[in-house]
Amino acid sequence: MIRWVLTIFIALVVFSSLLPWLEKLGIGRLPGDVRFTLFGRKVFLPFASTVLMSMLVVLIARLLR
């Protein structure tokens, strides 16, 4: 289970760093993505986009196998 938590954490970090480029494609504004302000800081939790990107990576990995 710890491996899945680590994988999701790394995916969130990578996704957050690529967010400006991906927003031009429409990813990052899906219905399951959460944005809010907490103590003056903007917080973004891309749940739906992370699931979508994970599914794409799995599909590409299976096709390459």
PDB file of N, CA, C, O and CB in Angstrom:
ATOM      1  N   MET A   1       0.817  -1.190   0.000  1.00  0.00           N
ATOM      2  CA  MET A   1       0.000   0.000   0.000  1.00  0.00           C
ATOM      3  C   MET A   1       0.865   1.260   0.000  1.00  0.00           C
ATOM      4  O   MET A   1       0.510   2.264  -0.617  1.00  0.00           O
ATOM      5  CB  MET A   1      -0.931  -0.005   1.199  1.00  0.00           C
ATOM      6  N   ILE A   2       1.992   1.200   0.691  1.00  0.00           N
ATOM      7  CA  ILE A   2       2.860   2.374   0.742  1.00  0.00           C
ATOM      8  C   ILE A   2       3.392   2.712  -0.651  1.00  0.00           C
ATOM      9  O   ILE A   2       3.663   3.874  -0.951  1.00  0.00           O
ATOM     10  CB  ILE A   2       4.027   2.138   1.717  1.00  0.00           C
ATOM     11  N   ARG A   3       3.541   1.689  -1.501  1.00  0.00           N
ATOM     12  CA  ARG A   3       4.009   1.927  -2.856  1.00  0.00           C
ATOM     13  C   ARG A   3       2.994   2.742  -3.652  1.00  0.00           C
ATOM     14  O   ARG A   3       3.380   3.605  -4.440  1.00  0.00           O
ATOM     15  CB  ARG A   3       4.290   0.605  -3.559  1.00  0.00           C
ATOM     16  N   TRP A   4       1.704   2.480  -3.457  1.00  0.00           N
ATOM     17  CA  TRP A   4       0.662   3.244  -4.144  1.00  0.00           C
ATOM     18  C   TRP A   4       0.615   4.677  -3.652  1.00  0.00           C
ATOM     19  O   TRP A   4       0.438   5.598  -4.449  1.00  0.00           O
ATOM     20  CB  TRP A   4      -0.698   2.585  -3.951  1.00  0.00           C
ATOM     21  N   VAL A   5       0.769   4.878  -2.361  1.00  0.00           N
ATOM     22  CA  VAL A   5       0.772   6.233  -1.811  1.00  0.00           C
ATOM     23  C   VAL A   5       1.949   7.018  -2.369  1.00  0.00           C
ATOM     24  O   VAL A   5       1.800   8.183  -2.737  1.00  0.00           O
ATOM     25  CB  VAL A   5       0.830   6.200  -0.269  1.00  0.00           C
ATOM     26  N   LEU A   6       3.099   6.398  -2.435  1.00  0.00           N
ATOM     27  CA  LEU A   6       4.283   7.042  -2.987  1.00  0.00           C
ATOM     28  C   LEU A   6       4.099   7.350  -4.477  1.00  0.00           C
ATOM     29  O   LEU A   6       4.507   8.411  -4.950  1.00  0.00           O
ATOM     30  CB  LEU A   6       5.517   6.154  -2.776  1.00  0.00           C
ATOM     31  N   THR A   7       3.494   6.433  -5.201  1.00  0.00           N
ATOM     32  CA  THR A   7       3.240   6.645  -6.626  1.00  0.00           C
ATOM     33  C   THR A   7       2.287   7.811  -6.853  1.00  0.00           C
ATOM     34  O   THR A   7       2.516   8.640  -7.733  1.00  0.00           O
ATOM     35  CB  THR A   7       2.671   5.377  -7.257  1.00  0.00           C
ATOM     36  N   ILE A   8       1.233   7.878  -6.074  1.00  0.00           N
ATOM     37  CA  ILE A   8       0.269   8.974  -6.204  1.00  0.00           C
ATOM     38  C   ILE A   8       0.929  10.300  -5.832  1.00  0.00           C
ATOM     39  O   ILE A   8       0.684  11.313  -6.488  1.00  0.00           O
ATOM     40  CB  ILE A   8      -0.974   8.720  -5.312  1.00  0.00           C
ATOM     41  N   PHE A   9       1.754  10.308  -4.801  1.00  0.00           N
ATOM     42  CA  PHE A   9       2.445  11.531  -4.398  1.00  0.00           C
ATOM     43  C   PHE A   9       3.375  12.021  -5.505  1.00  0.00           C
ATOM     44  O   PHE A   9       3.399  13.211  -5.820  1.00  0.00           O
ATOM     45  CB  PHE A   9       3.240  11.297  -3.105  1.00  0.00           C
ATOM     46  N   ILE A  10       4.131  11.111  -6.090  1.00  0.00           N
ATOM     47  CA  ILE A  10       5.035  11.500  -7.178  1.00  0.00           C
ATOM     48  C   ILE A  10       4.251  11.997  -8.382  1.00  0.00           C
ATOM     49  O   ILE A  10       4.659  12.959  -9.035  1.00  0.00           O
ATOM     50  CB  ILE A  10       5.929  10.320  -7.584  1.00  0.00           C
ATOM     51  N   ALA A  11       3.127  11.350  -8.682  1.00  0.00           N
ATOM     52  CA  ALA A  11       2.286  11.796  -9.796  1.00  0.00           C
ATOM     53  C   ALA A  11       1.745  13.199  -9.546  1.00  0.00           C
ATOM     54  O   ALA A  11       1.692  14.012 -10.468  1.00  0.00           O
ATOM     55  CB  ALA A  11       1.125  10.818 -10.016  1.00  0.00           C
ATOM     56  N   LEU A  12       1.347  13.491  -8.320  1.00  0.00           N
ATOM     57  CA  LEU A  12       0.864  14.830  -7.987  1.00  0.00           C
ATOM     58  C   LEU A  12       1.960  15.877  -8.133  1.00  0.00           C
ATOM     59  O   LEU A  12       1.701  16.982  -8.610  1.00  0.00           O
ATOM     60  CB  LEU A  12       0.315  14.853  -6.569  1.00  0.00           C
ATOM     61  N   VAL A  13       3.175  15.543  -7.728  1.00  0.00           N
ATOM     62  CA  VAL A  13       4.288  16.486  -7.851  1.00  0.00           C
ATOM     63  C   VAL A  13       4.597  16.753  -9.317  1.00  0.00           C
ATOM     64  O   VAL A  13       4.778  17.902  -9.721  1.00  0.00           O
ATOM     65  CB  VAL A  13       5.540  15.949  -7.132  1.00  0.00           C
ATOM     66  N   VAL A  14       4.656  15.694 -10.109  1.00  0.00           N
ATOM     67  CA  VAL A  14       4.943  15.855 -11.542  1.00  0.00           C
ATOM     68  C   VAL A  14       3.825  16.631 -12.217  1.00  0.00           C
ATOM     69  O   VAL A  14       4.083  17.535 -13.013  1.00  0.00           O
ATOM     70  CB  VAL A  14       5.126  14.480 -12.225  1.00  0.00           C
ATOM     71  N   PHE A  15       2.590  16.283 -11.903  1.00  0.00           N
ATOM     72  CA  PHE A  15       1.452  16.967 -12.512  1.00  0.00           C
ATOM     73  C   PHE A  15       1.433  18.445 -12.151  1.00  0.00           C
ATOM     74  O   PHE A  15       1.155  19.291 -13.002  1.00  0.00           O
ATOM     75  CB  PHE A  15       0.147  16.309 -12.079  1.00  0.00           C
ATOM     76  N   SER A  16       1.724  18.756 -10.909  1.00  0.00           N
ATOM     77  CA  SER A  16       1.726  20.156 -10.481  1.00  0.00           C
ATOM     78  C   SER A  16       2.816  20.956 -11.189  1.00  0.00           C
ATOM     79  O   SER A  16       2.626  22.135 -11.490  1.00  0.00           O
ATOM     80  CB  SER A  16       1.915  20.246  -8.965  1.00  0.00           C
ATOM     81  N   SER A  17       3.946  20.326 -11.454  1.00  0.00           N
ATOM     82  CA  SER A  17       5.011  21.049 -12.152  1.00  0.00           C
ATOM     83  C   SER A  17       4.689  21.245 -13.632  1.00  0.00           C
ATOM     84  O   SER A  17       5.141  22.217 -14.239  1.00  0.00           O
ATOM     85  CB  SER A  17       6.334  20.304 -12.005  1.00  0.00           C
ATOM     86  N   LEU A  18       3.918  20.338 -14.214  1.00  0.00           N
ATOM     87  CA  LEU A  18       3.533  20.446 -15.624  1.00  0.00           C
ATOM     88  C   LEU A  18       2.207  21.167 -15.828  1.00  0.00           C
ATOM     89  O   LEU A  18       1.748  21.305 -16.962  1.00  0.00           O
ATOM     90  CB  LEU A  18       3.452  19.075 -16.237  1.00  0.00           C
ATOM     91  N   LEU A  19       1.596  21.621 -14.760  1.00  0.00           N
ATOM     92  CA  LEU A  19       0.255  22.194 -14.825  1.00  0.00           C
ATOM     93  C   LEU A  19       0.112  23.371 -15.785  1.00  0.00           C
ATOM     94  O   LEU A  19      -0.861  23.394 -16.539  1.00  0.00           O
ATOM     95  CB  LEU A  19      -0.153  22.627 -13.471  1.00  0.00           C
ATOM     96  N   PRO A  20       1.010  24.342 -15.806  1.00  0.00           N
ATOM     97  CA  PRO A  20       0.823  25.462 -16.747  1.00  0.00           C
ATOM     98  C   PRO A  20       0.748  25.013 -18.211  1.00  0.00           C
ATOM     99  O   PRO A  20      -0.043  25.547 -18.988  1.00  0.00           O
ATOM    100  CB  PRO A  20       1.959  26.460 -16.588  1.00  0.00           C
ATOM    101  N   TRP A  21       1.567  24.040 -18.576  1.00  0.00           N
ATOM    102  CA  TRP A  21       1.545  23.539 -19.945  1.00  0.00           C
ATOM    103  C   TRP A  21       0.291  22.701 -20.217  1.00  0.00           C
ATOM    104  O   TRP A  21      -0.295  22.781 -21.297  1.00  0.00           O
ATOM    105  CB  TRP A  21       2.800  22.711 -20.221  1.00  0.00           C
ATOM    106  N   LEU A  22      -0.115  21.897 -19.227  1.00  0.00           N
ATOM    107  CA  LEU A  22      -1.279  21.027 -19.406  1.00  0.00           C
ATOM    108  C   LEU A  22      -2.593  21.794 -19.398  1.00  0.00           C
ATOM    109  O   LEU A  22      -3.566  21.346 -20.006  1.00  0.00           O
ATOM    110  CB  LEU A  22      -1.305  19.976 -18.325  1.00  0.00           C
ATOM    111  N   GLU A  23      -2.646  22.938 -18.724  1.00  0.00           N
ATOM    112  CA  GLU A  23      -3.879  23.725 -18.707  1.00  0.00           C
ATOM    113  C   GLU A  23      -4.236  24.230 -20.101  1.00  0.00           C
ATOM    114  O   GLU A  23      -5.409  24.443 -20.405  1.00  0.00           O
ATOM    115  CB  GLU A  23      -3.742  24.905 -17.746  1.00  0.00           C
ATOM    116  N   LYS A  24      -3.228  24.421 -20.945  1.00  0.00           N
ATOM    117  CA  LYS A  24      -3.504  24.829 -22.320  1.00  0.00           C
ATOM    118  C   LYS A  24      -4.244  23.729 -23.075  1.00  0.00           C
ATOM    119  O   LYS A  24      -4.981  24.009 -24.020  1.00  0.00           O
ATOM    120  CB  LYS A  24      -2.200  25.185 -23.046  1.00  0.00           C
ATOM    121  N   LEU A  25      -4.047  22.479 -22.658  1.00  0.00           N
ATOM    122  CA  LEU A  25      -4.728  21.339 -23.272  1.00  0.00           C
ATOM    123  C   LEU A  25      -6.080  21.045 -22.632  1.00  0.00           C
ATOM    124  O   LEU A  25      -6.823  20.200 -23.133  1.00  0.00           O
ATOM    125  CB  LEU A  25      -3.852  20.114 -23.185  1.00  0.00           C
ATOM    126  N   GLY A  26      -6.414  21.721 -21.538  1.00  0.00           N
ATOM    127  CA  GLY A  26      -7.685  21.509 -20.856  1.00  0.00           C
ATOM    128  C   GLY A  26      -7.598  20.574 -19.670  1.00  0.00           C
ATOM    129  O   GLY A  26      -8.586  20.384 -18.960  1.00  0.00           O
ATOM    130  N   ILE A  27      -6.433  19.985 -19.442  1.00  0.00           N
ATOM    131  CA  ILE A  27      -6.256  19.097 -18.293  1.00  0.00           C
ATOM    132  C   ILE A  27      -5.920  19.963 -17.085  1.00  0.00           C
ATOM    133  O   ILE A  27      -5.084  20.862 -17.175  1.00  0.00           O
ATOM    134  CB  ILE A  27      -5.134  18.024 -18.556  1.00  0.00           C
ATOM    135  N   GLY A  28      -6.556  19.698 -15.981  1.00  0.00           N
ATOM    136  CA  GLY A  28      -6.352  20.505 -14.781  1.00  0.00           C
ATOM    137  C   GLY A  28      -7.589  21.296 -14.435  1.00  0.00           C
ATOM    138  O   GLY A  28      -7.645  21.949 -13.393  1.00  0.00           O
ATOM    139  N   ARG A  29      -8.581  21.241 -15.303  1.00  0.00           N
ATOM    140  CA  ARG A  29      -9.845  21.928 -15.041  1.00  0.00           C
ATOM    141  C   ARG A  29     -11.010  20.957 -15.141  1.00  0.00           C
ATOM    142  O   ARG A  29     -12.122  21.341 -15.503  1.00  0.00           O
ATOM    143  CB  ARG A  29     -10.042  23.094 -16.019  1.00  0.00           C
ATOM    144  N   LEU A  30     -10.748  19.700 -14.817  1.00  0.00           N
ATOM    145  CA  LEU A  30     -11.789  18.684 -14.852  1.00  0.00           C
ATOM    146  C   LEU A  30     -12.682  18.797 -13.622  1.00  0.00           C
ATOM    147  O   LEU A  30     -12.281  19.406 -12.630  1.00  0.00           O
ATOM    148  CB  LEU A  30     -11.171  17.283 -14.939  1.00  0.00           C
ATOM    149  N   PRO A  31     -13.886  18.223 -13.664  1.00  0.00           N
ATOM    150  CA  PRO A  31     -14.805  18.350 -12.527  1.00  0.00           C
ATOM    151  C   PRO A  31     -14.275  17.809 -11.202  1.00  0.00           C
ATOM    152  O   PRO A  31     -14.716  18.271 -10.150  1.00  0.00           O
ATOM    153  CB  PRO A  31     -16.069  17.654 -12.848  1.00  0.00           C
ATOM    154  N   GLY A  32     -13.360  16.861 -11.207  1.00  0.00           N
ATOM    155  CA  GLY A  32     -12.837  16.305  -9.961  1.00  0.00           C
ATOM    156  C   GLY A  32     -11.629  17.027  -9.408  1.00  0.00           C
ATOM    157  O   GLY A  32     -11.108  16.638  -8.363  1.00  0.00           O
ATOM    158  N   ASP A  33     -11.169  18.067 -10.079  1.00  0.00           N
ATOM    159  CA  ASP A  33     -10.021  18.834  -9.604  1.00  0.00           C
ATOM    160  C   ASP A  33     -10.494  19.916  -8.637  1.00  0.00           C
ATOM    161  O   ASP A  33     -11.475  20.614  -8.895  1.00  0.00           O
ATOM    162  CB  ASP A  33      -9.245  19.461 -10.793  1.00  0.00           C
ATOM    163  N   VAL A  34      -9.785  20.041  -7.531  1.00  0.00           N
ATOM    164  CA  VAL A  34     -10.206  20.961  -6.466  1.00  0.00           C
ATOM    165  C   VAL A  34      -9.201  22.101  -6.350  1.00  0.00           C
ATOM    166  O   VAL A  34      -7.995  21.872  -6.265  1.00  0.00           O
ATOM    167  CB  VAL A  34     -10.343  20.215  -5.105  1.00  0.00           C
ATOM    168  N   ARG A  35      -9.705  23.323  -6.349  1.00  0.00           N
ATOM    169  CA  ARG A  35      -8.883  24.522  -6.108  1.00  0.00           C
ATOM    170  C   ARG A  35      -9.530  25.323  -4.988  1.00  0.00           C
ATOM    171  O   ARG A  35     -10.739  25.558  -5.000  1.00  0.00           O
ATOM    172  CB  ARG A  35      -8.735  25.396  -7.413  1.00  0.00           C
ATOM    173  N   PHE A  36      -8.724  25.738  -4.027  1.00  0.00           N
ATOM    174  CA  PHE A  36      -9.239  26.584  -2.962  1.00  0.00           C
ATOM    175  C   PHE A  36      -8.111  27.397  -2.359  1.00  0.00           C
ATOM    176  O   PHE A  36      -6.935  27.107  -2.583  1.00  0.00           O
ATOM    177  CB  PHE A  36      -9.933  25.743  -1.882  1.00  0.00           C
ATOM    178  N   THR A  37      -8.469  28.408  -1.601  1.00  0.00           N
ATOM    179  CA  THR A  37      -7.500  29.266  -0.928  1.00  0.00           C
ATOM    180  C   THR A  37      -7.564  28.984   0.569  1.00  0.00           C
ATOM    181  O   THR A  37      -8.643  28.968   1.162  1.00  0.00           O
ATOM    182  CB  THR A  37      -7.773  30.776  -1.229  1.00  0.00           C
ATOM    183  N   LEU A  38      -6.399  28.764   1.170  1.00  0.00           N
ATOM    184  CA  LEU A  38      -6.319  28.448   2.586  1.00  0.00           C
ATOM    185  C   LEU A  38      -5.229  29.319   3.199  1.00  0.00           C
ATOM    186  O   LEU A  38      -4.053  29.175   2.864  1.00  0.00           O
ATOM    187  CB  LEU A  38      -6.031  26.927   2.818  1.00  0.00           C
ATOM    188  N   PHE A  39      -5.613  30.212   4.086  1.00  0.00           N
ATOM    189  CA  PHE A  39      -4.686  31.131   4.745  1.00  0.00           C
ATOM    190  C   PHE A  39      -3.888  31.957   3.739  1.00  0.00           C
ATOM    191  O   PHE A  39      -2.696  32.199   3.933  1.00  0.00           O
ATOM    192  CB  PHE A  39      -3.736  30.356   5.644  1.00  0.00           C
ATOM    193  N   GLY A  40      -4.536  32.381   2.686  1.00  0.00           N
ATOM    194  CA  GLY A  40      -3.894  33.220   1.687  1.00  0.00           C
ATOM    195  C   GLY A  40      -3.066  32.474   0.652  1.00  0.00           C
ATOM    196  O   GLY A  40      -2.462  33.095  -0.222  1.00  0.00           O
ATOM    197  N   ARG A  41      -3.031  31.160   0.740  1.00  0.00           N
ATOM    198  CA  ARG A  41      -2.283  30.346  -0.228  1.00  0.00           C
ATOM    199  C   ARG A  41      -3.262  29.597  -1.117  1.00  0.00           C
ATOM    200  O   ARG A  41      -4.272  29.079  -0.641  1.00  0.00           O
ATOM    201  CB  ARG A  41      -1.328  29.350   0.493  1.00  0.00           C
ATOM    202  N   LYS A  42      -2.966  29.541  -2.388  1.00  0.00           N
ATOM    203  CA  LYS A  42      -3.800  28.800  -3.321  1.00  0.00           C
ATOM    204  C   LYS A  42      -3.375  27.336  -3.306  1.00  0.00           C
ATOM    205  O   LYS A  42      -2.196  27.015  -3.455  1.00  0.00           O
ATOM    206  CB  LYS A  42      -3.700  29.395  -4.755  1.00  0.00           C
ATOM    207  N   VAL A  43      -4.351  26.462  -3.123  1.00  0.00           N
ATOM    208  CA  VAL A  43      -4.092  25.032  -3.063  1.00  0.00           C
ATOM    209  C   VAL A  43      -4.831  24.373  -4.219  1.00  0.00           C
ATOM    210  O   VAL A  43      -5.999  24.670  -4.469  1.00  0.00           O
ATOM    211  CB  VAL A  43      -4.533  24.429  -1.689  1.00  0.00           C
ATOM    212  N   PHE A  44      -4.149  23.481  -4.919  1.00  0.00           N
ATOM    213  CA  PHE A  44      -4.724  22.787  -6.059  1.00  0.00           C
ATOM    214  C   PHE A  44      -4.534  21.288  -5.866  1.00  0.00           C
ATOM    215  O   PHE A  44      -3.407  20.820  -5.698  1.00  0.00           O
ATOM    216  CB  PHE A  44      -4.079  23.264  -7.390  1.00  0.00           C
ATOM    217  N   LEU A  45      -5.623  20.537  -5.889  1.00  0.00           N
ATOM    218  CA  LEU A  45      -5.580  19.090  -5.755  1.00  0.00           C
ATOM    219  C   LEU A  45      -6.190  18.467  -7.015  1.00  0.00           C
ATOM    220  O   LEU A  45      -7.413  18.410  -7.142  1.00  0.00           O
ATOM    221  CB  LEU A  45      -6.337  18.620  -4.468  1.00  0.00           C
ATOM    222  N   PRO A  46      -5.365  18.006  -7.932  1.00  0.00           N
ATOM    223  CA  PRO A  46      -5.851  17.509  -9.226  1.00  0.00           C
ATOM    224  C   PRO A  46      -6.221  16.030  -9.197  1.00  0.00           C
ATOM    225  O   PRO A  46      -5.541  15.211  -9.815  1.00  0.00           O
ATOM    226  CB  PRO A  46      -4.802  17.738 -10.287  1.00  0.00           C
ATOM    227  N   PHE A  47      -7.294  15.679  -8.485  1.00  0.00           N
ATOM    228  CA  PHE A  47      -7.674  14.279  -8.356  1.00  0.00           C
ATOM    229  C   PHE A  47      -8.083  13.658  -9.695  1.00  0.00           C
ATOM    230  O   PHE A  47      -7.532  12.630 -10.090  1.00  0.00           O
ATOM    231  CB  PHE A  47      -8.809  14.148  -7.364  1.00  0.00           C
ATOM    232  N   ALA A  48      -9.015  14.251 -10.375  1.00  0.00           N
ATOM    233  CA  ALA A  48      -9.519  13.685 -11.635  1.00  0.00           C
ATOM    234  C   ALA A  48      -8.440  13.690 -12.714  1.00  0.00           C
ATOM    235  O   ALA A  48      -8.328  12.731 -13.479  1.00  0.00           O
ATOM    236  CB  ALA A  48     -10.748  14.471 -12.121  1.00  0.00           C
ATOM    237  N   SER A  49      -7.664  14.731 -12.784  1.00  0.00           N
ATOM    238  CA  SER A  49      -6.608  14.802 -13.793  1.00  0.00           C
ATOM    239  C   SER A  49      -5.520  13.766 -13.536  1.00  0.00           C
ATOM    240  O   SER A  49      -4.957  13.211 -14.479  1.00  0.00           O
ATOM    241  CB  SER A  49      -5.998  16.199 -13.824  1.00  0.00           C
ATOM    242  N   THR A  50      -5.222  13.503 -12.271  1.00  0.00           N
ATOM    243  CA  THR A  50      -4.221  12.496 -11.936  1.00  0.00           C
ATOM    244  C   THR A  50      -4.694  11.108 -12.342  1.00  0.00           C
ATOM    245  O   THR A  50      -3.916  10.311 -12.867  1.00  0.00           O
ATOM    246  CB  THR A  50      -3.906  12.529 -10.438  1.00  0.00           C
ATOM    247  N   VAL A  51      -5.965  10.820 -12.102  1.00  0.00           N
ATOM    248  CA  VAL A  51      -6.517   9.526 -12.511  1.00  0.00           C
ATOM    249  C   VAL A  51      -6.477   9.395 -14.029  1.00  0.00           C
ATOM    250  O   VAL A  51      -6.107   8.344 -14.552  1.00  0.00           O
ATOM    251  CB  VAL A  51      -7.966   9.360 -11.996  1.00  0.00           C
ATOM    252  N   LEU A  52      -6.851  10.450 -14.733  1.00  0.00           N
ATOM    253  CA  LEU A  52      -6.822  10.429 -16.194  1.00  0.00           C
ATOM    254  C   LEU A  52      -5.409  10.209 -16.723  1.00  0.00           C
ATOM    255  O   LEU A  52      -5.204   9.398 -17.627  1.00  0.00           O
ATOM    256  CB  LEU A  52      -7.388  11.731 -16.751  1.00  0.00           C
ATOM    257  N   MET A  53      -4.444  10.915 -16.172  1.00  0.00           N
ATOM    258  CA  MET A  53      -3.059  10.773 -16.615  1.00  0.00           C
ATOM    259  C   MET A  53      -2.525   9.377 -16.285  1.00  0.00           C
ATOM    260  O   MET A  53      -1.765   8.816 -17.075  1.00  0.00           O
ATOM    261  CB  MET A  53      -2.173  11.852 -15.963  1.00  0.00           C
ATOM    262  N   SER A  54      -2.900   8.809 -15.149  1.00  0.00           N
ATOM    263  CA  SER A  54      -2.468   7.466 -14.779  1.00  0.00           C
ATOM    264  C   SER A  54      -3.031   6.433 -15.741  1.00  0.00           C
ATOM    265  O   SER A  54      -2.337   5.497 -16.141  1.00  0.00           O
ATOM    266  CB  SER A  54      -2.893   7.142 -13.349  1.00  0.00           C
ATOM    267  N   MET A  55      -4.284   6.607 -16.106  1.00  0.00           N
ATOM    268  CA  MET A  55      -4.892   5.686 -17.062  1.00  0.00           C
ATOM    269  C   MET A  55      -4.194   5.757 -18.416  1.00  0.00           C
ATOM    270  O   MET A  55      -3.995   4.732 -19.067  1.00  0.00           O
ATOM    271  CB  MET A  55      -6.380   5.993 -17.222  1.00  0.00           C
ATOM    272  N   LEU A  56      -3.824   6.951 -18.836  1.00  0.00           N
ATOM    273  CA  LEU A  56      -3.101   7.094 -20.098  1.00  0.00           C
ATOM    274  C   LEU A  56      -1.726   6.428 -20.044  1.00  0.00           C
ATOM    275  O   LEU A  56      -1.309   5.795 -21.014  1.00  0.00           O
ATOM    276  CB  LEU A  56      -2.948   8.569 -20.449  1.00  0.00           C
ATOM    277  N   VAL A  57      -1.031   6.563 -18.942  1.00  0.00           N
ATOM    278  CA  VAL A  57       0.288   5.953 -18.795  1.00  0.00           C
ATOM    279  C   VAL A  57       0.170   4.428 -18.799  1.00  0.00           C
ATOM    280  O   VAL A  57       0.997   3.746 -19.404  1.00  0.00           O
ATOM    281  CB  VAL A  57       0.970   6.438 -17.494  1.00  0.00           C
ATOM    282  N   VAL A  58      -0.839   3.893 -18.136  1.00  0.00           N
ATOM    283  CA  VAL A  58      -1.046   2.442 -18.121  1.00  0.00           C
ATOM    284  C   VAL A  58      -1.376   1.947 -19.520  1.00  0.00           C
ATOM    285  O   VAL A  58      -0.871   0.907 -19.943  1.00  0.00           O
ATOM    286  CB  VAL A  58      -2.172   2.057 -17.138  1.00  0.00           C
ATOM    287  N   LEU A  59      -2.213   2.674 -20.238  1.00  0.00           N
ATOM    288  CA  LEU A  59      -2.574   2.287 -21.596  1.00  0.00           C
ATOM    289  C   LEU A  59      -1.344   2.294 -22.519  1.00  0.00           C
ATOM    290  O   LEU A  59      -1.154   1.371 -23.311  1.00  0.00           O
ATOM    291  CB  LEU A  59      -3.658   3.231 -22.145  1.00  0.00           C
ATOM    292  N   ILE A  60      -0.533   3.314 -22.413  1.00  0.00           N
ATOM    293  CA  ILE A  60       0.686   3.392 -23.234  1.00  0.00           C
ATOM    294  C   ILE A  60       1.650   2.246 -22.861  1.00  0.00           C
ATOM    295  O   ILE A  60       2.262   1.641 -23.741  1.00  0.00           O
ATOM    296  CB  ILE A  60       1.388   4.783 -23.044  1.00  0.00           C
ATOM    297  N   ALA A  61       1.780   1.957 -21.573  1.00  0.00           N
ATOM    298  CA  ALA A  61       2.676   0.881 -21.140  1.00  0.00           C
ATOM    299  C   ALA A  61       2.194  -0.467 -21.668  1.00  0.00           C
ATOM    300  O   ALA A  61       3.008  -1.294 -22.080  1.00  0.00           O
ATOM    301  CB  ALA A  61       2.773   0.844 -19.603  1.00  0.00           C
ATOM    302  N   ARG A  62       0.892  -0.696 -21.660  1.00  0.00           N
ATOM    303  CA  ARG A  62       0.365  -1.963 -22.180  1.00  0.00           C
ATOM    304  C   ARG A  62       0.532  -2.072 -23.685  1.00  0.00           C
ATOM    305  O   ARG A  62       0.769  -3.161 -24.208  1.00  0.00           O
ATOM    306  CB  ARG A  62      -1.102  -2.110 -21.819  1.00  0.00           C
ATOM    307  N   LEU A  63       0.412  -0.966 -24.374  1.00  0.00           N
ATOM    308  CA  LEU A  63       0.587  -1.001 -25.824  1.00  0.00           C
ATOM    309  C   LEU A  63       2.041  -1.250 -26.202  1.00  0.00           C
ATOM    310  O   LEU A  63       2.311  -1.886 -27.221  1.00  0.00           O
ATOM    311  CB  LEU A  63       0.102   0.305 -26.446  1.00  0.00           C
ATOM    312  N   LEU A  64       2.961  -0.769 -25.415  1.00  0.00           N
ATOM    313  CA  LEU A  64       4.380  -0.944 -25.705  1.00  0.00           C
ATOM    314  C   LEU A  64       4.892  -2.341 -25.318  1.00  0.00           C
ATOM    315  O   LEU A  64       5.966  -2.758 -25.753  1.00  0.00           O
ATOM    316  CB  LEU A  64       5.184   0.119 -24.974  1.00  0.00           C
ATOM    317  N   ARG A  65       4.133  -3.037 -24.520  1.00  0.00           N
ATOM    318  CA  ARG A  65       4.552  -4.350 -24.052  1.00  0.00           C
ATOM    319  C   ARG A  65       4.417  -5.375 -25.089  1.00  0.00           C
ATOM    320  O   ARG A  65       4.731  -6.541 -24.850  1.00  0.00           O
ATOM    321  CB  ARG A  65       3.788  -4.759 -22.872  1.00  0.00           C
TER     322      ARG A  65
END
